Amino acid sequence: MKRITVSLPDELVERTKSAAGEGQVSSYVAAALAEYLGRETLDQILADWEAETPITEEARRQAKAELDQAGFDEAR
């Protein structure tokens, strides 16, 4: 484990402390960063895959409709 120092806006610090709970900021930030970096990796994998295997607009609409029906959305 390595200790680092970062500078954040005051509002973000307060929101992070509130969300993380007393004494849990480091683990909260570590989990958030791990999730973010995992998503970035997945985004790149999907972009590469789509470049190699283009998806028709109809297939894209159908997949979006199925994800919407299942309760997923595009917001991240």
N, C-alpha and C positions, 0 to 999 in steps of 0.2 A: 504494500500500500504506500502511496506517495502523497505527500501533502503539497497542495498548490494554493496560490492566492489568485483570486479573480475580483474584478471590480464590476459591480452591478448597480443599476439604478435603485434608488431607495425604495420605490414602490415594489419593484420585483423582489427585493430582499424581504420586505414585510410580507408579501403574499407567499413567498417560499417558506418563511418561518411559520406562518399560519397554517399552511397546508401540510408541512412536514411534521409539526409537533415539536415539543421541547426536546432539544438535544439530538434531533434526527436529521438536521439539514444536510449533512454530508451524504448520508445514505440516500436521502431523497433526491439530491442533485445527481448522484452517481447513477441511480436507477433511471432518472429522466434522460440523462446523456446516453446511457446504454440503449434505451428505447429509441431515441432520436437517431443515433448512429446506425442502429439496426434497420430503421425505416429508410434511411438514406441508402444503405446497401441494397435493400429490397427494391427501392425505386430505380437504382442503376441496373439491377438484374432485369427488372421488367422492361426498362427502356431498351436494353440490349436485345432482349428476347423479341420485343416488338419490332425492332429494326431488322432482325433476321426473318421474322415471321409476321408480316403485317396482318392486322385484324381488320376485317371489313367493318364498315360503319354499322351495318345491321347487327353483326355479332356484338359490337360494342354496346349498342342500344339494348339488346336483349340481356347482356350481362349486367348492365346498369339497372335495368328494370328488376332483375332477379335479386340483386344486392339491395336495392331499395325495398323490395318486398320482404327481405329477410331482416331489415332494420339497420343496414349499413349505409353510410353516406360517404361522400368524398372528403368531408372536412377532416383536417388533421391538425 
